[in-house]
């Protein structure tokens, strides 16, 4: 079994990624709007899907019935 490799380099910054991918300022703004909309939708989903802490009933196995 091969040994695990631990990469100790720091994570690239946002600006470094954008520079590497050559994303224009206009496209960055378009993508940021998309990301903001997704975050808002995701946060609203989390708020509405909160369940009470009651455990659900387990179904009986067919062989146990």
C-alpha positions in Angstrom: 0.0 0.0 0.0 1.5 3.4 -1.0 2.3 6.0 1.7 -0.1 8.9 2.1 1.0 12.2 0.8 0.4 15.4 2.9 0.5 18.6 0.8 1.7 21.5 3.0 1.4 24.3 0.5 -1.0 27.1 1.3 -4.4 27.2 -0.4 -4.4 29.6 -3.4 -6.1 32.9 -2.8 -9.2 33.9 -4.7 -7.2 36.4 -6.8 -4.6 33.6 -7.7 -7.4 31.3 -8.9 -9.0 34.0 -11.0 -5.6 34.9 -12.5 -4.8 31.3 -13.3 -8.3 30.7 -14.9 -8.1 34.1 -16.7 -11.6 35.2 -15.7 -12.6 38.7 -16.8 -14.0 41.2 -14.4 -17.4 41.2 -16.1 -17.6 37.4 -15.9 -16.5 37.5 -12.2 -19.5 39.8 -11.5 -21.8 37.5 -13.4 -20.6 34.5 -11.4 -20.8 36.4 -8.1 -24.5 37.1 -8.8 -25.1 33.5 -9.5 -23.3 32.4 -6.3 -25.2 34.9 -4.2 -28.5 33.7 -5.5 -27.5 30.1 -4.8 -26.5 31.0 -1.2 -29.8 32.7 -0.6 -31.7 29.8 -1.9 -29.7 27.3 0.1 -30.1 29.3 3.3 -33.9 29.5 2.8 -34.0 25.7 2.2 -32.1 25.1 5.5 -34.5 27.2 7.5 -37.6 25.5 6.1 -36.3 22.0 6.3 -35.6 22.0 10.1 -37.0 18.9 11.7 -37.9 18.3 15.3 -35.6 16.0 17.2 -38.1 13.2 17.4 -36.8 9.9 16.0 -38.8 8.4 13.2 -40.4 5.0 13.5 -38.4 2.2 12.1 -40.1 -0.1 9.7 -40.2 -3.8 10.6 -38.4 -6.3 8.4 -40.6 -8.5 6.3 -39.0 -11.6 7.9 -39.8 -10.4 11.4 -43.5 -9.7 10.7 
